[in-house]
Amino acid sequence: MANRELIEKKMRNIAEYIGELEPILEIGNREIVEEKVKLRTIERLIQLIVDTAVDINEHIISEEKFTAADDYQSTFLALGEKGILPETFAKKIAPSVGLRNAVVHQYEKIDLDRMLDAIRLNIADYREYIKLIGQFLKR
């Protein structure tokens, strides 16, 4: 069984990051873009949220002796294939890795309004992710 204490700590971290992110996302896109500190804070928090979830996924994959995933996005899909996450949910949340990668690696090419709207949509998925991983830990 996966290390419950480690995963629960990482889940609390994700919840904390979401709690920090949500108030900033309530501000309009224009204000966020104009106030670079808010924009950079959002970028960093989405990176932390996705990276921490991937850490959880990789830990579960390793501990459960599943076949290693090829990339970060595949870690979500692997948990879906094994029934740890509902498969439809895994397919829905996995592309958030692409958003994280765009924020981190291709910033100059990003449409900031689309990025902020996508982050707003993805936050609810990560709240659901925490809930689903918590259910897995109770099995």
Phi, psi and omega in degrees: 000144180300152180293099186302315183297316179297314181295317179298322177297316179294324177295320177296322177299315178300314180300320178295316179299318178297316178300326177285326185282319187304315180298326179291323181290346177286342179283150179294153182303319184299314180296320179298314182294323180288328180260091188304329179297320178294317179298313180294325177296315178300313181302314182293319181294320178294324176297314180297319180299308183294315181298320180292320177297317178299320176302315178299312181302312182296324178296314179297315180302315181293311183293326181273359179060039173281162174297134182300142179282150182286329183205177184299317181299321181293341178295323177293316181296323178298319178292329175291317180297328182267003176080010178283321170246147172301138186301320180295323178292317179302318179292331179285318185276332184306319180296348177297339175297322178297321177297315178301315181295321179295318179297318185279320191250338186231039188307317186295342182262359188274137168278109188298323178297315179295320179299312182296319177297319179295319178297318178302320180290324184285337184299318179298325178297322181286330172296317177295321179302312179303316180298314183292320177293322176300320177295321177300317182295336180276352181295000000 
